[in-house]
Amino acid sequence: MIKCPNCGGVLNYNVKEKQVKCEHCGSSFDPKEKIAPTKKAGESNDLEGKVYTCSQCGASLMNFDETAITFCSYCGSQAMIESKMMVQTKPDYIIPFSKTKEECIEIFKRKVNKSLFVPNYMKSDLVLQKFRGIYMPYCIYKLSYSGPKKEKGSKYSHRSGDYQYYDDYTIEFDVDAKYEGLSYDLSSKLYDRYSRAIPFDDKEKEEFNPNYLLGFYADTKDVSGDIYLNEAIITAVDDYSDKLLSMKEVRKYGCSSGYIDFKDVEQKVGMYPLYFLAIRSKDQKNVNYAIVNGQTGELVTELPVSYSKYIVASLIIAAIIFVLINSGLVLNPKEVCAIASGFAIIGLIINIIQNGKLKNRETHADDKGIKSVKKDKDKIKRFSAVTFLILVLAVVIPLVVLASGLVRDIYYYASALISLGLLLITFYGLLKKHNELLSTKLPQLEKRGGDESE
């Protein structure tokens, strides 16, 4: 552990001043310089810290000073009581925090204040103060190709009778292509959809120095960088192809494709800054995340909808529509019946689409990091047969009444009301599915503890 060389006090990296400061004597140090000898764990490229493992969800965070971790940033549990010393290989690079925790909180507040249906508990100052600065491990790829390259081209020449003639070309040129900074997170607990939404500027990375970690935590990597190698190559190849085909010299000869086989691939590990917040739902069964890029201030979060706010807003909108319809638009009973059936069809389609998204989220189908460490089969929540039957009835009942040619208006109005009533019944389930899409089920539901509200 690094201590103040003047008084032995606790050191923290000050984001605003970009200096390492002692909390006791106020001394400042350049984080790029060696402050004090660290306790060696073996080779000089080793990094030693205390690892706290959450007894509830199993998440692990490294700590590099004497500050204890009082709650888990991933599930909100009040204590991470299991700790041990851990040695890992030092990363190659680090991007220091540029945004303070206070700036991070304000960024999130602006977001939730613009969202009308966000539950009030997500705006609590007590919750927002639990934003945690964490350095996340990233794999950084460097791909390069230098040498000769050939591309085939074909260009229209002329027409003779029923035949069109093309000239084929072989274009030879030299390529010097380099791609640096293609980065992918190496923590299965940071979902790929989040990390991709808040990219980092790799140009601001520094050579790794443990001084930048003081006062923050670091996630331990549990994903191999190799699983993203193919994705990094595809990204570089696509960019190379776009740039090649945009050159007028190449377009002139009708080249339609460009591929490059990157022969030199280098992998490095970097620690990138994120502010991480886990917000428990009121029933303590799910957790929503808010993540702020500690370098750029970009925010990624998926906000749930408050049931009560949604119902109140729906009633107000329904009342306004009712007044507008009755004041200027007259619908006959058959038209009312047809409209009700149309709404039910829309509700059925939305439910089917949302269920497909829920299935992908539950199985983490698009997250390579999680799939690489999670080998067990996920339990998939199937589309509710009851919900499907209700929606089918909501569609069919008005159509049957329309097809029957009944004379009395009451039958049309009654079928429309029944259809809309059945549709409203499914709204609760649809809203519940929506909130499930935006949250993660806690892994410790069968255990005691971990109540963030305590």
Beta strands, then each sheet from edge to edge (+ up, - down):
strand 1: 11-14
strand 2: 19-22
strand 3: 28-29
strand 4: 46-53
strand 5: 60-63
strand 6: 82-89
strand 7: 93-94
strand 8: 132-160
strand 9: 163-185
strand 10: 206-207
strand 11: 217-219
strand 12: 264-280
strand 13: 286-293
strand 14: 299-301
strand 15: 440-441
sheet 1: 1+ 2- 3+
sheet 2: 6+ 4- 5+ 11- 8- 9+
sheet 3: 6+ 4- 5+ 11- 8- 12+ 7+ 10-
sheet 4: 6+ 4- 5+ 11- 8- 12+ 13- 14+
sheet 5: 6+ 4- 5+ 11- 8- 12+ 13- 15+
end
